[in-house]
Amino acid sequence: MTNVVRAALVQATWTGDTESMVAKHEEHAREAARRGARIIGFQEVFNAPYFCQVQEPEHYRWAEPVPDGPTVRRMRELARETGMVIVVPVFEVEGSGFYYNTAAVIDADGSYLGKYRKHHIPQVKGFWEKYYFKPGNLGWPVFDTAVGKVGVYICYDRHFPEGWRQLGLNGAQLVYNPSATHRGLSAYLWQLEQPAAAVANEYYIAAINRVGQEEYGDNDFYGTSYFVDPRGQFVGEVASDKSEELLVRDLDFDLIEEVRRQWAFYRDRRPDAYEGLVQP
């Protein structure tokens, strides 16, 4: 019997306020559950606009504690209601002056499993993230969920192969990569990097991008979210580059072991030879 996990992701347009944005994602999650999904993930800082297009102190208002803030509490209730694992990316405040780009992972029974904090923080035009976020400091956790072992890698992180590999070494079967990237900056990399990472590390990746333009800048978020398998092949069609969309796909987790036996990349690693990679 195959080990198939029906997984979902949402690429969404910004509604203009947190309440309606969260409500919209709740409805997408309920629809995914009706379609048999057992896990769902949302886009980077899903309950807010992508405010990092500007550097203004007013945008610290989007931050909330994790897991005790209102959004994660609400998502825990949603997980209990739908019986789904939920990956919840938000702007986290830990204490005065301590802010992170974070994703909480909630199990299918509503229990909070932990969080990932984005490691690599960009500071370039349209992506002024160092103004808001400290670099992540929680390592590369892989969460033992009701559907399997799930990791998270956030947006700009995807350009750095080291974290992808560490998630694989930590046992990830599926990695959610919530993002906010725009058409003119790195669109040609979008369908290159995550499939390559899926191949190199032999697991599934859910690549999620925002879609549309928002009020704080000129970024044109181009969607085209997708699931990719350990052979680097898209699972079903890629999402629209212009419209909001819910994707639901069947992921055969047995393929992970099949590929690892066939390609044997983990067997043939040479960590004894890699010391130079971690020198500053």
Secondary structure, 3 states (H helix, E strand, C coil): CCCEEEEEEEECCCCCCHHHHHHHHHHHHHHHHHCCCCEEECCCCCCCCCHHHCCCHHHHHHCECCCCCHHHHHHHHHHHHHCCEEEEEEEEEEECCEEEEEEEEECCCCCEEEEEECCCCCEECCEEHHHCCCCCCCCCCEEEECCEEEEECCHHHHHCHHHHHHHHHCCCCEEEEEECCEHHHHHHHHHHHHHHHHHHHCCEEEEEECEEECCCCCCEEECCCEEECCCCCECCCCCCCCCCEEEEEEEECHHHHHHHHHHCCCCCCCHHHCHHHHCC
